[in-house]
Amino acid sequence: MCAVPDDILPTKKNAYHHYDTAVKNDYQHNAIIFTAFDFLWGLSLPFALYTTIVPAYMSELGAPKSLIGIIASLTITICPVQVITSHFFRKQSRKVWLMGLYISSVIPWTLYSFIFLCWAPAVSNAVKLIFFSICMLIFMAGCIGCFPLHFSLMTDCTPLKKRGTLYGYRVAAISLASILACPLAYWVTKHWNGPDSFLVAFIVGNIFRIISSTVILSAREHRDPRIYRDRKPGSKMNRLIPRTRLTVRKMLKNTNYRILLFFTIILFISMMMGSFIIVFAKETMMLTGAEIITFTIIQMLSAAFFSTILGKIGDKVGYKIIGVISTLLLSFGFMLVLLAATGHMFRSVTVYLGFILYSGVTSVAAMVQMNMSVELLPKINSGTLVALTNFLMMPAIFVSLLFSGLIIDLTSSYTIVFTIGALLSAISTVGFAVLVQEPRKRVMYVVRQVRKI
């Protein structure tokens, strides 16, 4: 059983004991439910993947690149909504709200697809783009807003030393489902022409998402009694801004968390630069659409492999070593792509190998960031913690995306971006190896104020 802090009263100890026992007893059931949710959601991705299919549909309608860029950036810019959902729904039944929010976010997109497929109103593409952009805003607000609730539900319902394993299984389930659904998605895109093929694909994909959302209701929900404490109705800590301000202060006051946050931000900035690997490959290797799908399959398989293996290792020895391994692999991946960019090695082989390492690290990095944050700050609601961590990381990640694209536009070269990515990931490797502390060893930095004499 997990160690209980000394400052918890005997009644709290009893409550924690019952909670810990219940979580272990229900873990197998909940793991199946959480994995089934991700498997069904993964079936939707080849039909309606936000990062690839959505921009392709908008391009089909003749959308300006700036609008496509704005919609693509919603995955980052809209993350402040997580702070709101993690606050207002933290004491509600998370599985009920998750189902409601997921389905609500999908319905406008599905209705849009039905209307313009079945009735095809005589409206211009510009009008379609306006309605579609609104649907994407609602969809991303719902999905991004659900993330802290989903994460806190899984964290509270999973034993400490099973979280990495479950994360790996979930990524593997998404990847397997996506690959299995690819043939059907390919048939749909070939059977219908033009924009109609996208609309049919959206409908099929969103039906899978709706089915997936109902599965979460079968989870057996638990709450960590160390975190969910009742406050007086009139307490200002029940209000969003005061509670958020105090939580951020607690997070940043912890020296060990600040160090982790700093090197995690550097890691994520380098990963944003790695997002240009596919663009580089398409332009320099003259890839066809079918060959781009090969990169998608590689990304899914690589993420599943690395997440499953490194997740199990993290459960056994902690996530500090996983941070070291993943950042080192990312740096090596950038070096391989650099060899291709500078023409020193056979281009296709080094690009594919570099992309395999990059894809594996992108899934593992989130696992390290979330699980280490929870272990460093166990008394803060995990949903609130991950929401505020994403919020603190957002400006640096967003600026790095714009900066990387600007460098490529000005220089017409990817070498500088990949070099910076390699250096930043190497800095993260040193940081995780030397400065970041492993929470399970209980050896932490402590900063004390020294009184002047």
KEFIMI-718255 format. One line per field, with one value per residue (C-alpha): residue in one letter; x, y, z. Coordinates in pm, whole numbers. Example, Ala and Ser with C-alpha at 12.3 -4.5 7.8 and 13.67 -1.06 7.14 Angstrom:
<zavexs>
code A, S;
xx 1230, 1367;
yy -450, -106;
zz 780, 714;
</zavexs>
This chain:
<zavexs>
code M, C, A, V, P, D, D, I, L, P, T, K, K, N, A, Y, H, H, Y, D, T, A, V, K, N, D, Y, Q, H, N, A, I, I, F, T, A, F, D, F, L, W, G, L, S, L, P, F, A, L, Y, T, T, I, V, P, A, Y, M, S, E, L, G, A, P, K, S, L, I, G, I, I, A, S, L, T, I, T, I, C, P, V, Q, V, I, T, S, H, F, F, R, K, Q, S, R, K, V, W, L, M, G, L, Y, I, S, S, V, I, P, W, T, L, Y, S, F, I, F, L, C, W, A, P, A, V, S, N, A, V, K, L, I, F, F, S, I, C, M, L, I, F, M, A, G, C, I, G, C, F, P, L, H, F, S, L, M, T, D, C, T, P, L, K, K, R, G, T, L, Y, G, Y, R, V, A, A, I, S, L, A, S, I, L, A, C, P, L, A, Y, W, V, T, K, H, W, N, G, P, D, S, F, L, V, A, F, I, V, G, N, I, F, R, I, I, S, S, T, V, I, L, S, A, R, E, H, R, D, P, R, I, Y, R, D, R, K, P, G, S, K, M, N, R, L, I, P, R, T, R, L, T, V, R, K, M, L, K, N, T, N, Y, R, I, L, L, F, F, T, I, I, L, F, I, S, M, M, M, G, S, F, I, I, V, F, A, K, E, T, M, M, L, T, G, A, E, I, I, T, F, T, I, I, Q, M, L, S, A, A, F, F, S, T, I, L, G, K, I, G, D, K, V, G, Y, K, I, I, G, V, I, S, T, L, L, L, S, F, G, F, M, L, V, L, L, A, A, T, G, H, M, F, R, S, V, T, V, Y, L, G, F, I, L, Y, S, G, V, T, S, V, A, A, M, V, Q, M, N, M, S, V, E, L, L, P, K, I, N, S, G, T, L, V, A, L, T, N, F, L, M, M, P, A, I, F, V, S, L, L, F, S, G, L, I, I, D, L, T, S, S, Y, T, I, V, F, T, I, G, A, L, L, S, A, I, S, T, V, G, F, A, V, L, V, Q, E, P, R, K, R, V, M, Y, V, V, R, Q, V, R, K, I;
xx 0, 117, 269, 31, 163, 202, -19, -331, -562, -654, -995, -822, -584, -880, -1041, -718, -683, -1034, -967, -634, -788, -1084, -853, -647, -955, -1114, -796, -838, -1197, -1111, -802, -1021, -1273, -1010, -834, -1165, -1246, -916, -952, -1294, -1169, -871, -1108, -1222, -879, -825, -1165, -1141, -790, -773, -410, -431, -785, -931, -667, -704, -1083, -1036, -784, -1040, -1281, -1013, -946, -667, -352, -392, -733, -595, -311, -552, -764, -452, -320, -638, -477, -243, -420, -742, -577, -673, -1023, -873, -832, -1205, -1324, -1082, -1221, -1596, -1625, -1367, -1632, -1887, -1915, -1629, -1736, -2083, -1945, -1684, -1950, -2163, -1879, -1731, -2066, -2163, -1836, -1893, -2262, -2221, -1949, -2168, -2474, -2264, -2145, -2501, -2648, -2387, -2374, -2748, -2901, -2603, -2748, -2656, -2403, -2051, -1740, -1671, -1996, -1912, -1573, -1731, -1967, -1693, -1452, -1719, -1766, -1389, -1379, -1655, -1493, -1150, -1293, -1479, -1192, -921, -1151, -1215, -846, -793, -1114, -1013, -660, -774, -1027, -760, -504, -745, -849, -501, -236, 83, 299, 49, 7, 284, 172, -186, -63, 131, -169, -391, -149, -115, -495, -529, -253, -390, -743, -623, -430, -727, -959, -725, -855, -1215, -1115, -925, -1233, -1456, -1224, -1212, -1587, -1702, -1561, -1438, -1566, -1833, -1567, -1451, -1806, -1881, -1551, -1637, -1975, -1823, -1541, -1774, -2006, -1707, -1634, -1991, -1984, -1646, -1781, -2057, -1805, -1652, -1975, -1881, -1575, -1582, -1497, -1284, -1148, -827, -940, -613, -715, -1094, -1174, -1499, -1477, -1729, -1985, -1873, -1501, -1322, -1128, -1443, -1400, -1197, -946, -844, -816, -616, -384, -314, -259, -11, 170, 198, 322, 590, 697, 810, 1170, 1166, 855, 1007, 1312, 1096, 878, 1182, 1337, 998, 933, 1270, 1178, 839, 992, 1232, 938, 754, 1054, 1037, 687, 855, 1017, 717, 712, 1084, 1034, 742, 931, 1269, 1161, 860, 627, 284, -33, 4, 361, 243, 1, 309, 446, 115, 132, 498, 400, 128, 342, 640, 427, 271, 608, 794, 501, 443, 809, 910, 580, 651, 1008, 878, 639, 927, 1206, 1037, 1007, 1332, 1521, 1247, 1300, 1671, 1613, 1341, 1532, 1846, 1653, 1497, 1838, 1969, 1660, 1727, 2088, 1974, 1739, 2020, 2239, 1965, 1914, 2284, 2310, 2570, 2377, 2115, 1817, 1517, 1672, 1788, 1462, 1253, 1479, 1477, 1099, 1059, 1254, 1070, 728, 811, 929, 623, 399, 644, 713, 353, 363, 678, 547, 209, 316, 622, 416, 158, 427, 603, 277, 50, -180, -291, -583, -424, -666, -598, -225, -203, -430, -215, 106, -18, -120, 228, 391, 158, 333, 676, 536, 324, 613, 847, 605, 587, 965, 1044, 813, 959, 1315, 1220, 1033, 1325, 1610, 1434, 1636, 1541, 1897, 1884, 1554, 1669, 2003, 1825, 1595, 1893, 2066, 1754, 1678, 2042, 2008, 1695, 1890, 2152, 1881, 1685, 2005, 2164, 1907, 1561, 1498, 1324, 1021, 1024, 1372, 1243, 1564, 1446, 1579, 1472, 1504, 1505, 1515, 1822, 1772, 2015, 2233;
yy 0, 354, 551, 798, 1142, 1195, 1504, 1310, 1249, 890, 925, 1045, 749, 514, 692, 669, 300, 227, 437, 266, -79, 7, 144, -174, -396, -206, -143, -430, -330, 38, -36, -229, 57, 327, 121, 39, 413, 487, 192, 312, 671, 547, 397, 752, 896, 779, 932, 1260, 1323, 1687, 1741, 1593, 1530, 1860, 2080, 1871, 1934, 2305, 2315, 2138, 2425, 2677, 2804, 3060, 2924, 3170, 3025, 2670, 2780, 2936, 2618, 2400, 2616, 2565, 2255, 2496, 2832, 2694, 2507, 2778, 2626, 2335, 2561, 2637, 2278, 2143, 2397, 2377, 2002, 1879, 1771, 1644, 1292, 1314, 1018, 1169, 1508, 1351, 1166, 1480, 1708, 1466, 1403, 1772, 1866, 1617, 1685, 2023, 1873, 1568, 1783, 2002, 1693, 1552, 1881, 1955, 1592, 1512, 1845, 2035, 2387, 2635, 2830, 2937, 2766, 3074, 3020, 2651, 2745, 2981, 2711, 2447, 2670, 2721, 2343, 2296, 2558, 2377, 2038, 2143, 2336, 2021, 1778, 2000, 2092, 1723, 1643, 1743, 1563, 1253, 1259, 1311, 1028, 787, 906, 862, 518, 379, 264, 470, 196, 107, 450, 418, 69, 188, 485, 251, 21, 316, 450, 98, 65, 395, 297, -52, 79, 349, 101, -140, 141, 266, 29, 137, 503, 455, 294, 583, 844, 655, 577, 941, 1236, 1578, 1731, 1460, 1200, 1413, 1461, 1088, 1022, 1284, 1119, 772, 900, 1097, 798, 607, 902, 908, 532, 573, 850, 628, 359, 587, 560, 203, 317, 275, 622, 689, 1005, 1051, 1175, 1367, 1603, 1637, 1823, 2007, 2382, 2621, 2741, 3103, 3032, 3228, 2911, 2787, 3067, 3018, 3303, 3289, 2909, 2913, 3185, 2993, 2665, 2823, 2977, 2635, 2477, 2737, 2749, 2388, 2405, 2051, 2118, 2440, 2249, 1980, 2245, 2427, 2123, 1994, 2323, 2290, 1933, 2037, 2327, 2084, 1853, 2140, 2184, 1815, 1863, 1995, 1658, 1545, 1879, 1839, 1478, 1571, 1853, 1685, 1325, 1416, 1195, 1099, 1088, 713, 763, 1029, 769, 551, 820, 820, 444, 471, 740, 522, 208, 397, 572, 240, 63, 332, 414, 50, -33, 291, 308, -26, 82, 409, 222, 20, 276, 616, 863, 1056, 787, 785, 1160, 1099, 818, 998, 1328, 1141, 951, 1276, 1440, 1140, 1149, 1515, 1428, 1159, 1402, 1660, 1413, 1387, 1764, 1826, 1542, 1343, 1015, 828, 1058, 824, 587, 858, 1051, 744, 644, 997, 1016, 684, 823, 1155, 985, 761, 1051, 1269, 1019, 942, 1309, 1371, 1062, 1188, 1542, 1439, 1155, 1330, 1643, 1436, 1257, 1583, 1754, 1470, 1694, 1905, 1786, 1605, 1754, 2107, 2036, 1916, 2199, 2467, 2300, 2309, 2671, 2764, 2584, 2727, 3062, 2905, 2625, 2863, 3105, 2819, 2704, 3053, 3100, 2769, 2840, 3191, 3056, 2812, 3080, 3324, 3079, 2810, 2565, 2315, 2272, 2555, 2435, 2073, 2184, 2391, 2096, 1864, 2110, 2176, 1806, 1748, 2024, 1848, 1523, 1687, 1858, 1539, 1346, 1602, 1845, 1685, 1478, 1140, 1179, 814, 844, 1126, 1325, 1677, 2029, 2242, 2621, 2806, 3178, 3291, 3583, 3869, 3953;
zz 0, -73, 215, 382, 485, 860, 865, 770, 1063, 1163, 996, 683, 705, 718, 425, 226, 312, 180, -128, -199, -160, -383, -656, -658, -662, -951, -1149, -1396, -1473, -1511, -1722, -1967, -1982, -2032, -2300, -2475, -2484, -2657, -2896, -3015, -3034, -3235, -3494, -3572, -3644, -4006, -4089, -3901, -3768, -3666, -3766, -4118, -4250, -4127, -4299, -4615, -4620, -4561, -4844, -5067, -4998, -5088, -4737, -4699, -4534, -4249, -4157, -4174, -3946, -3697, -3681, -3648, -3363, -3155, -3002, -2823, -2802, -2654, -2366, -2108, -2118, -1923, -1621, -1630, -1669, -1407, -1158, -1216, -1271, -1017, -764, -1015, -1154, -1401, -1613, -1664, -1759, -1985, -2180, -2207, -2312, -2565, -2734, -2725, -2894, -3178, -3253, -3438, -3661, -3737, -3817, -4044, -4235, -4269, -4388, -4653, -4769, -4791, -4883, -5022, -4971, -5240, -5037, -5120, -4991, -4782, -4588, -4547, -4408, -4154, -4024, -4033, -3838, -3570, -3550, -3509, -3235, -3045, -3104, -2980, -2683, -2577, -2630, -2482, -2192, -2121, -2087, -1719, -1618, -1809, -1668, -1308, -1341, -1465, -1209, -916, -1044, -1117, -864, -867, -1017, -1290, -1450, -1707, -1804, -1855, -2058, -2285, -2332, -2420, -2682, -2825, -2841, -3029, -3271, -3337, -3391, -3629, -3840, -3850, -3964, -4239, -4514, -4454, -4447, -4774, -4932, -4821, -4968, -5299, -5318, -5295, -5485, -5377, -5054, -5019, -4938, -4647, -4519, -4524, -4346, -4082, -4015, -3977, -3756, -3530, -3487, -3348, -3117, -2985, -2916, -2747, -2524, -2384, -2280, -2015, -1812, -1718, -1522, -1143, -1022, -713, -552, -354, -7, 35, -245, -253, 68, 128, 185, 334, 76, 113, 92, -177, -257, -427, -682, -999, -990, -620, -629, -953, -824, -502, -687, -930, -633, -467, -789, -859, -495, -527, -650, -783, -989, -1129, -1247, -1406, -1574, -1716, -1881, -1993, -2172, -2348, -2445, -2585, -2780, -2947, -3026, -3194, -3421, -3500, -3640, -3957, -4032, -4241, -4429, -4500, -4617, -4844, -5012, -5053, -5119, -5339, -5135, -5268, -5058, -5003, -4881, -4636, -4493, -4437, -4206, -4017, -3966, -3857, -3606, -3453, -3431, -3290, -3027, -2923, -2896, -2703, -2472, -2379, -2313, -2140, -1949, -1784, -1701, -1554, -1327, -1186, -1149, -1185, -1471, -1430, -1621, -1886, -1927, -1984, -2234, -2433, -2466, -2568, -2835, -2960, -2992, -3184, -3408, -3496, -3579, -3822, -3998, -4006, -4191, -4452, -4465, -4524, -4777, -4583, -4574, -4774, -4730, -4707, -4451, -4211, -4237, -4158, -3866, -3729, -3760, -3575, -3278, -3290, -3300, -3006, -2792, -2860, -2683, -2402, -2321, -2218, -1994, -1820, -1777, -1633, -1407, -1263, -1192, -1001, -800, -713, -608, -488, -284, -581, -790, -1084, -1336, -1214, -1205, -1564, -1685, -1521, -1637, -1996, -1945, -1819, -2112, -2379, -2455, -2511, -2730, -2940, -2995, -3089, -3360, -3512, -3476, -3648, -3940, -3976, -3990, -4267, -4464, -4443, -4507, -4718, -4510, -4241, -4115, -3861, -3711, -3682, -3532, -3266, -3197, -3146, -2912, -2703, -2663, -2560, -2298, -2172, -2146, -1924, -1720, -1654, -1576, -1342, -1201, -1212, -899, -885, -651, -544, -394, -170, -228, -307, -328, -34, -51, 280, 335, 525, 763, 714, 1014;
</zavexs>
